[in-house]
Amino acid sequence: MTENEEISDQERQILLKRLHKCLFWVGEQIPNKICIKGKEVNLHEVVWEIVNKPKLDKDDLKNINLFLELLHDKEKEYEECLEHEHLNCDEAKELFDRAAGVMRAIMDLRELTISSKRKVIFKNRHICNDVNTDEWDALTEEINKNQL
């Protein structure tokens, strides 16, 4: 297949099946930026800030759950595009990588919402007491104002 040629249905199905394999997201890179509901989100930075925040309070956990819903919607959007859009090989690979990266972010954040896993994570990590959470704080403000 040439670079500009649309991917075949078989190639499309292979990519979609890979997205649903157990633990496929391990080692995937979280995208630096994604667009959610028309707003650019520095996804990699936000996830880093949340994971490295010294302590998560009830509001953080509530906002993480709201953010997870937005990320699930974004991942589904990527998956639907991968399933239905006219894509060449490079576009399909890029879309697959973005979907996989969003799923990685979802998995990283989901663990923080489970009390027992959060305790283990916080117990076994290097604590960053000086984490600057500007991106996360700005994002939670937008989430809570229903602007995102």
C-alpha positions in Angstrom: 0.0 0.0 0.0 1.3 3.5 -0.8 1.3 6.3 1.8 -1.6 8.2 0.2 -3.8 5.1 -0.3 -6.7 4.5 2.0 -6.2 1.8 4.5 -8.1 -1.4 3.8 -11.0 -2.7 5.9 -8.7 -5.5 7.1 -6.0 -3.1 8.2 -8.6 -1.0 9.9 -9.9 -4.0 11.8 -6.4 -4.9 12.9 -5.9 -1.5 14.4 -9.3 -1.5 16.1 -8.7 -5.0 17.6 -5.3 -3.8 18.9 -7.1 -1.0 20.8 -9.1 -3.6 22.7 -6.3 -6.0 23.6 -5.6 -6.3 27.3 -2.7 -4.0 28.5 -2.0 -2.8 24.9 -1.6 0.8 26.3 1.4 -0.1 28.4 4.3 1.9 27.1 2.1 4.2 25.0 2.9 7.9 25.1 0.3 10.3 26.5 -0.3 13.0 23.8 1.1 16.4 24.8 -2.1 18.1 23.7 -5.6 17.1 22.7 -8.7 19.1 21.9 -11.7 18.4 24.1 -14.9 20.1 23.2 -13.1 22.8 21.2 -10.5 23.5 24.0 -6.9 22.6 23.8 -5.8 20.5 26.9 -2.2 19.9 27.8 -3.0 16.3 28.5 0.5 15.1 29.3 1.2 17.9 31.7 -2.2 17.6 33.4 -1.7 13.9 34.0 1.8 14.5 35.3 0.5 17.1 37.7 -2.3 14.9 39.0 -0.1 11.8 39.4 2.6 13.8 41.2 0.4 15.9 43.4 1.4 15.2 47.0 -2.2 14.7 48.1 -5.5 14.4 46.4 -8.6 15.7 48.1 -12.3 14.9 47.5 -12.6 17.7 45.0 -9.6 16.4 43.1 -11.1 12.9 43.0 -14.5 14.3 41.8 -12.7 16.3 39.1 -10.6 13.3 38.0 -13.8 11.4 37.5 -15.3 14.2 35.4 -12.1 14.4 33.4 -12.1 10.7 32.9 -15.6 11.0 31.3 -14.3 13.6 28.9 -11.3 11.4 28.1 -13.5 8.4 27.4 -15.6 10.5 25.0 -12.4 11.6 23.3 -11.1 8.1 23.0 -14.4 6.9 21.5 -14.2 9.8 19.0 -10.8 8.7 17.9 -12.0 5.1 17.7 -15.0 6.0 15.6 -12.8 8.1 13.2 -10.5 5.1 12.9 -13.4 2.9 12.2 -15.3 5.1 9.7 -13.2 7.9 8.2 -11.2 7.7 5.0 -7.7 7.5 6.2 -4.3 6.8 4.7 -1.8 4.7 6.5 0.0 7.6 8.2 -3.3 9.2 9.3 -4.5 5.8 10.7 -1.3 5.3 12.6 -1.5 8.8 14.0 -5.1 8.3 15.1 -4.3 4.9 16.6 -1.4 6.4 18.6 -3.5 9.3 19.9 -6.3 6.9 21.0 -3.8 4.6 22.6 -2.2 7.6 24.4 -5.6 8.8 25.7 -6.3 5.3 26.9 -2.9 5.3 28.7 -3.9 8.6 30.4 -7.3 7.1 31.4 -5.6 4.0 33.0 -3.1 6.2 34.9 -5.8 8.4 36.2 -8.3 5.6 36.9 -5.9 4.0 39.4 -5.9 7.2 41.4 -9.7 7.0 41.9 -9.4 3.6 43.6 -8.5 4.1 47.3 -6.5 1.0 47.7 -4.5 1.5 44.5 -4.0 5.2 45.3 -2.5 4.3 48.7 0.0 1.8 47.1 0.9 4.3 44.4 1.5 7.1 46.9 3.4 4.8 49.2 5.8 3.6 46.5 6.5 6.8 44.5 9.0 9.6 44.9 6.9 12.4 46.3 7.1 15.7 44.5 6.3 18.3 47.2 6.8 21.2 44.8 4.5 20.2 42.0 3.1 23.2 40.1 -0.6 22.2 39.3 -1.5 25.3 37.2 -2.7 23.2 34.2 -4.8 20.9 36.4 -6.2 23.8 38.4 -7.2 25.7 35.2 -8.7 22.5 33.8 -10.8 21.8 36.9 -12.0 25.3 36.9 -13.2 24.9 33.3 -14.7 21.5 34.1 -16.6 22.9 37.0 -18.0 25.8 35.0 -19.2 23.3 32.4 -17.0 25.0 29.8 -15.4 21.7 28.9 
